[in-house]
Amino acid sequence: MVLLLIASVPAWPYSRTWGYGPSGTVGAGVIVMLWLVLTGQV
C-alpha cells in the first residue's frame, strides 16, 4: 500500500495535469483496506 501511495505522486510533468485522480483513487483504496482491517474482515 505504501508503494502505491508513493507511485501516485506526480513525478513527471505530463502526470501533473491529471489532478487528484490517481492519488484520490489510491487514497480511497487505503481507507477501504484500513476499514476492513480494523473491522476484522481481512
VMD Tcl script that builds the backbone (N, CA, C; Angstrom):
set m [mol new atoms 126]
animate dup $m
set s [atomselect $m all]
$s set {name element resname resid chain x y z} {
  {N N MET 1 A 0.824 -1.185 0.000}
  {CA C MET 1 A 0.000 0.000 0.000}
  {C C MET 1 A 0.875 1.257 0.000}
  {N N VAL 2 A 1.971 1.215 0.731}
  {CA C VAL 2 A 2.863 2.370 0.763}
  {C C VAL 2 A 3.451 2.608 -0.619}
  {N N LEU 3 A 3.787 1.539 -1.317}
  {CA C LEU 3 A 4.329 1.660 -2.667}
  {C C LEU 3 A 3.314 2.307 -3.603}
  {N N LEU 4 A 2.046 1.963 -3.463}
  {CA C LEU 4 A 1.007 2.589 -4.281}
  {C C LEU 4 A 0.885 4.076 -3.977}
  {N N LEU 5 A 0.999 4.447 -2.713}
  {CA C LEU 5 A 0.936 5.863 -2.359}
  {C C LEU 5 A 2.101 6.636 -2.958}
  {N N ILE 6 A 3.288 6.044 -2.913}
  {CA C ILE 6 A 4.463 6.705 -3.490}
  {C C ILE 6 A 4.336 6.784 -5.007}
  {N N ALA 7 A 3.809 5.740 -5.617}
  {CA C ALA 7 A 3.679 5.714 -7.076}
  {C C ALA 7 A 2.643 6.706 -7.577}
  {N N SER 8 A 1.700 7.112 -6.738}
  {CA C SER 8 A 0.647 8.021 -7.192}
  {C C SER 8 A 1.067 9.485 -7.145}
  {N N VAL 9 A 2.242 9.784 -6.578}
  {CA C VAL 9 A 2.727 11.161 -6.532}
  {C C VAL 9 A 3.132 11.579 -7.939}
  {N N PRO 10 A 2.658 12.747 -8.408}
  {CA C PRO 10 A 3.001 13.178 -9.775}
  {C C PRO 10 A 4.474 13.543 -9.898}
  {N N ALA 11 A 5.264 12.641 -10.438}
  {CA C ALA 11 A 6.701 12.864 -10.561}
  {C C ALA 11 A 7.097 13.370 -11.949}
  {N N TRP 12 A 6.268 13.135 -12.947}
  {CA C TRP 12 A 6.598 13.521 -14.307}
  {C C TRP 12 A 5.720 14.699 -14.718}
  {N N PRO 13 A 6.220 15.578 -15.568}
  {CA C PRO 13 A 5.449 16.772 -15.947}
  {C C PRO 13 A 4.082 16.455 -16.556}
  {N N TYR 14 A 3.977 15.424 -17.378}
  {CA C TYR 14 A 2.695 15.132 -18.014}
  {C C TYR 14 A 1.669 14.615 -17.012}
  {N N SER 15 A 2.120 13.988 -15.929}
  {CA C SER 15 A 1.168 13.447 -14.960}
  {C C SER 15 A 0.661 14.503 -13.989}
  {N N ARG 16 A 1.263 15.672 -13.976}
  {CA C ARG 16 A 0.790 16.736 -13.082}
  {C C ARG 16 A -0.552 17.282 -13.532}
  {N N THR 17 A -0.898 17.106 -14.781}
  {CA C THR 17 A -2.186 17.607 -15.274}
  {C C THR 17 A -3.324 16.649 -14.969}
  {N N TRP 18 A -3.032 15.491 -14.415}
  {CA C TRP 18 A -4.074 14.509 -14.113}
  {C C TRP 18 A -4.907 14.919 -12.915}
  {N N GLY 19 A -4.402 15.832 -12.099}
  {CA C GLY 19 A -5.142 16.264 -10.920}
  {C C GLY 19 A -5.078 15.241 -9.800}
  {N N TYR 20 A -6.195 15.130 -9.060}
  {CA C TYR 20 A -6.224 14.256 -7.888}
  {C C TYR 20 A -6.729 12.858 -8.207}
  {N N GLY 21 A -6.944 12.533 -9.448}
  {CA C GLY 21 A -7.485 11.227 -9.811}
  {C C GLY 21 A -6.693 10.040 -9.293}
  {N N PRO 22 A -5.422 9.896 -9.660}
  {CA C PRO 22 A -4.654 8.728 -9.196}
  {C C PRO 22 A -4.482 8.683 -7.680}
  {N N SER 23 A -4.125 9.812 -7.074}
  {CA C SER 23 A -3.906 9.799 -5.627}
  {C C SER 23 A -5.219 9.660 -4.872}
  {N N GLY 24 A -6.306 10.193 -5.428}
  {CA C GLY 24 A -7.611 10.035 -4.784}
  {C C GLY 24 A -8.083 8.596 -4.813}
  {N N THR 25 A -7.828 7.920 -5.922}
  {CA C THR 25 A -8.206 6.511 -6.037}
  {C C THR 25 A -7.395 5.654 -5.071}
  {N N VAL 26 A -6.101 5.900 -5.001}
  {CA C VAL 26 A -5.256 5.148 -4.075}
  {C C VAL 26 A -5.641 5.458 -2.634}
  {N N GLY 27 A -5.934 6.722 -2.348}
  {CA C GLY 27 A -6.356 7.101 -1.001}
  {C C GLY 27 A -7.644 6.416 -0.592}
  {N N ALA 28 A -8.599 6.331 -1.518}
  {CA C ALA 28 A -9.853 5.633 -1.230}
  {C C ALA 28 A -9.592 4.150 -0.978}
  {N N GLY 29 A -8.695 3.558 -1.744}
  {CA C GLY 29 A -8.347 2.152 -1.528}
  {C C GLY 29 A -7.703 1.925 -0.172}
  {N N VAL 30 A -6.844 2.855 0.243}
  {CA C VAL 30 A -6.204 2.748 1.557}
  {C C VAL 30 A -7.241 2.848 2.664}
  {N N ILE 31 A -8.192 3.759 2.517}
  {CA C ILE 31 A -9.243 3.911 3.529}
  {C C ILE 31 A -10.091 2.651 3.616}
  {N N VAL 32 A -10.450 2.083 2.472}
  {CA C VAL 32 A -11.254 0.855 2.466}
  {C C VAL 32 A -10.480 -0.292 3.105}
  {N N MET 33 A -9.209 -0.451 2.747}
  {CA C MET 33 A -8.404 -1.526 3.336}
  {C C MET 33 A -8.232 -1.332 4.838}
  {N N LEU 34 A -8.013 -0.098 5.269}
  {CA C LEU 34 A -7.883 0.186 6.691}
  {C C LEU 34 A -9.171 -0.148 7.427}
  {N N TRP 35 A -10.306 0.209 6.850}
  {CA C TRP 35 A -11.604 -0.104 7.450}
  {C C TRP 35 A -11.804 -1.618 7.567}
  {N N LEU 36 A -11.463 -2.347 6.510}
  {CA C LEU 36 A -11.614 -3.799 6.538}
  {C C LEU 36 A -10.704 -4.446 7.576}
  {N N VAL 37 A -9.490 -3.943 7.703}
  {CA C VAL 37 A -8.563 -4.492 8.694}
  {C C VAL 37 A -9.059 -4.192 10.108}
  {N N LEU 38 A -9.528 -2.978 10.338}
  {CA C LEU 38 A -9.981 -2.602 11.676}
  {C C LEU 38 A -11.252 -3.331 12.087}
  {N N THR 39 A -12.106 -3.660 11.133}
  {CA C THR 39 A -13.339 -4.368 11.472}
  {C C THR 39 A -13.161 -5.882 11.447}
  {N N GLY 40 A -11.974 -6.358 11.091}
  {CA C GLY 40 A -11.695 -7.787 11.115}
  {C C GLY 40 A -12.201 -8.542 9.902}
  {N N GLN 41 A -12.484 -7.864 8.823}
  {CA C GLN 41 A -12.971 -8.507 7.606}
  {C C GLN 41 A -11.839 -9.151 6.815}
  {N N VAL 42 A -10.621 -8.674 7.003}
  {CA C VAL 42 A -9.474 -9.197 6.252}
  {C C VAL 42 A -8.581 -9.972 7.180}
}
mol reanalyze $m
mol bondsrecalc $m
mol representation Tube
mol addrep $m
